């Protein structure tokens, strides 16, 4: 029951939320993040986020110190401001969620 409440919050958040595996594959992406990047869920889930961004020439939310695969030494918490062509500025916060560095989450807040 608690999981359904958390999922409801993640899905309804105005902040963009992306959860990645250690190899940058998208495990979860909420509607706000889909809208920000103008993506469809089925085109993104399970895909490598770094490849999706590069292929579409989109700005990356990753701090420069975040390296994939995550078995290397990486920053555990970082902020990155990203400006989009449409004039939006998003403050992305990245964080490692598990001790063995297998799950990374990114939260983007519109600070325009």
HELIX and SHEET records of a PDB file:
HELIX    1   1 UNK A    2  UNK A   12  1                                  11    
HELIX    2   2 UNK A   31  UNK A   37  1                                   7    
HELIX    3   3 UNK A   41  UNK A   44  1                                   4    
HELIX    4   4 UNK A   49  UNK A   55  1                                   7    
SHEET    1   A 5 UNK A  26  UNK A  29  0                                        
SHEET    2   A 5 UNK A  16  UNK A  21 -1                                        
SHEET    3   A 5 UNK A 103  UNK A 110 -1                                        
SHEET    4   A 5 UNK A  89  UNK A  96 -1                                        
SHEET    5   A 5 UNK A  77  UNK A  83 -1                                        
END                                                                             
